[in-house]
Amino acid sequence: MARYAVKNHWFVSVELPKQGRTGHTFARRTKSFPTETEAKQFAREEMLSNKYRIVAGTLLSAHQPARRFISGSQLNRWIEEEES
């Protein structure tokens, strides 16, 4: 029996500007990535191109023992840290 495999383990979510909102309180655009390095690159580009709220984290998977969430206040430190 085949198991569902999560291909993208990292996500970055960006708050949309007011003109792009659909009436929801918090409209966001979220992209997922297979590696942390790609997620960091996208988050870095989003930080440079706009001033909206950005969060990142890991998706649940069998290969990661705990979920990780990077809030706005931790984002700069996360982008600059070395891969382990």
C-alpha positions as CSV (number, residue, x, y, z in Angstrom):
1,M,0.0,0.0,0.0
2,A,1.4,3.3,-1.0
3,R,1.7,6.2,1.4
4,Y,1.0,9.8,0.6
5,A,4.4,11.5,0.5
6,V,4.8,15.2,1.2
7,K,7.1,16.6,-1.4
8,N,7.3,20.1,0.0
9,H,8.4,20.4,3.6
10,W,8.9,24.2,4.0
11,F,6.4,27.0,3.5
12,V,6.6,30.8,3.3
13,S,3.4,32.8,3.7
14,V,3.1,36.5,2.8
15,E,0.3,38.9,3.7
16,L,-1.3,40.4,0.6
17,P,-1.6,44.2,0.2
18,K,-5.1,45.7,0.8
19,Q,-5.9,46.1,-2.8
20,G,-5.3,42.3,-3.3
21,R,-7.5,41.2,-0.4
22,T,-10.6,39.2,-1.1
23,G,-12.7,40.5,1.9
24,H,-11.1,38.1,4.4
25,T,-9.5,39.6,7.5
26,F,-6.1,38.2,6.6
27,A,-5.5,37.3,3.0
28,R,-2.2,35.5,2.4
29,R,-0.2,34.0,-0.4
30,T,1.6,30.8,0.6
31,K,4.2,28.8,-1.4
32,S,5.8,25.5,-0.4
33,F,9.4,24.4,-1.0
34,P,11.3,21.1,-0.9
35,T,14.3,22.6,0.9
36,E,14.9,25.2,3.6
37,T,17.4,26.9,1.4
38,E,14.8,27.6,-1.3
39,A,12.3,28.8,1.4
40,K,14.9,31.2,2.8
41,Q,15.7,32.6,-0.7
42,F,12.0,33.3,-1.4
43,A,11.5,34.9,2.1
44,R,14.6,37.1,1.5
45,E,13.2,38.2,-1.9
46,E,9.8,39.0,-0.4
47,M,11.4,41.0,2.5
48,L,13.3,43.1,-0.1
49,S,10.3,43.7,-2.4
50,N,7.6,44.5,0.1
51,K,6.9,45.4,3.7
52,Y,4.1,42.9,4.4
53,R,4.1,40.4,7.2
54,I,5.9,37.2,6.3
55,V,6.0,33.9,8.3
56,A,7.7,30.6,7.4
57,G,7.8,27.1,8.8
58,T,7.8,23.4,8.2
59,L,4.9,21.2,7.0
60,L,4.2,18.0,9.0
61,S,6.0,15.0,7.8
62,A,7.2,11.6,9.0
63,H,10.9,12.7,8.6
64,Q,10.7,15.7,10.9
65,P,10.0,15.1,14.6
66,A,8.6,18.5,15.3
67,R,7.0,21.3,13.4
68,R,8.9,24.5,13.1
69,F,7.4,28.0,12.9
70,I,9.3,31.2,12.1
71,S,7.4,34.3,13.0
72,G,8.2,37.8,11.7
73,S,10.4,38.7,14.6
74,Q,12.6,35.6,14.0
75,L,12.7,35.8,10.2
76,N,15.9,37.8,9.8
77,R,17.8,35.5,12.1
78,W,16.4,32.4,10.3
79,I,17.4,33.7,6.9
80,E,21.0,34.5,8.0
81,E,21.6,31.2,9.9
82,E,23.7,28.5,8.4
83,E,22.3,25.2,7.1
84,S,23.0,22.4,9.6
